Amino acid sequence: MLRSMKLKPSNNGLSNHILPTSANLLGICFLIFSFAHTTGKSEATLLDEMAGIAVVVFMLATIFSYLSIRIDRESHFENFADIFFFVGILLLALTSTLMIFKLIV
């Protein structure tokens, strides 16, 4: 199972889609982070910590995606961008779900 999950360079142009999407989601994470601080919820909840981690993850996805486009298509940058993007999506989905059910807000 783990052998099939090796990072292989891909040439499918995924970075061209990850770059703008992760940049937009990075802005949404900043919005959530700002919301937590302006409402005073940052001390009592994990909302700002989760949004802060998502900011870092989407920033890494954006950087690796950009490097994949600019440097070399044969590098592993696109795979790293894909992994960080997926982790960011999961983290943002978890944060949103917890906000909906008022578990962290």
C-alpha positions in Angstrom: 0.0 0.0 0.0 2.7 2.5 1.0 4.8 1.6 -2.1 2.0 2.8 -4.4 2.0 6.2 -2.6 5.5 7.2 -3.6 5.9 10.8 -4.7 6.4 10.8 -8.5 6.9 13.9 -10.6 3.8 14.7 -12.6 3.4 16.7 -15.7 -0.3 17.1 -15.7 -0.3 20.9 -14.9 -2.0 20.5 -11.6 0.0 23.4 -10.2 -1.8 25.8 -12.6 -5.0 25.0 -10.7 -3.5 24.8 -7.2 -1.8 28.2 -7.3 -4.9 30.4 -7.7 -7.2 28.2 -5.6 -4.8 27.9 -2.7 -4.2 31.7 -2.8 -8.0 32.3 -2.6 -8.4 29.8 0.3 -5.5 31.5 2.0 -7.5 34.7 1.9 -10.5 32.9 3.4 -8.3 31.6 6.2 -7.1 35.1 6.9 -10.8 36.2 7.0 -11.6 33.5 9.6 -8.5 34.4 11.6 -9.5 38.1 11.6 -13.1 37.2 12.6 -11.8 35.3 15.6 -9.7 38.2 16.8 -12.3 41.0 16.1 -15.1 39.1 17.9 -12.9 38.3 20.9 -13.2 34.6 20.4 -9.5 34.0 20.0 -8.8 33.5 23.7 -11.7 31.1 24.4 -11.6 28.9 21.3 -9.3 27.0 18.9 -10.6 28.9 15.9 -7.7 31.2 15.5 -5.1 28.4 16.0 -6.8 26.2 13.4 -7.1 29.1 10.9 -3.5 30.0 11.6 -2.3 26.5 10.8 -4.5 26.5 7.6 -2.8 29.8 6.6 0.6 28.2 6.9 -0.5 25.1 5.0 -2.1 27.0 2.1 0.9 29.3 2.0 3.2 26.2 1.5 0.8 24.9 -1.1 1.0 28.2 -2.9 4.8 28.4 -2.7 5.4 24.9 -3.9 2.8 25.3 -6.7 4.6 28.5 -7.9 8.0 26.7 -7.7 6.6 23.9 -9.7 5.5 26.2 -12.5 8.6 28.4 -12.5 11.5 25.9 -11.9 11.0 22.5 -13.4 8.2 20.3 -14.3 10.2 17.2 -13.4 10.6 18.2 -9.8 8.5 17.1 -6.8 7.2 20.6 -6.1 3.9 19.8 -7.7 3.4 16.8 -5.5 4.2 18.7 -2.4 1.8 21.5 -3.4 -0.9 18.8 -4.0 -0.3 17.3 -0.5 -0.3 20.6 1.3 -3.4 21.7 -0.6 -5.3 18.6 0.3 -4.3 18.9 4.0 -5.4 22.6 3.9 -8.7 21.6 2.4 -9.2 19.0 5.2 -8.3 21.5 7.9 -10.6 24.2 6.5 -13.4 21.7 6.2 -12.9 20.6 9.8 -12.8 24.2 11.0 -15.9 25.1 9.0 -17.8 22.1 10.3 -16.9 22.9 13.9 -18.0 26.5 13.4 -21.3 25.3 11.9 -22.0 23.1 14.9 -20.8 25.8 17.2 -18.2 23.7 18.8 -15.4 26.2 18.5 -17.2 29.5 18.2 
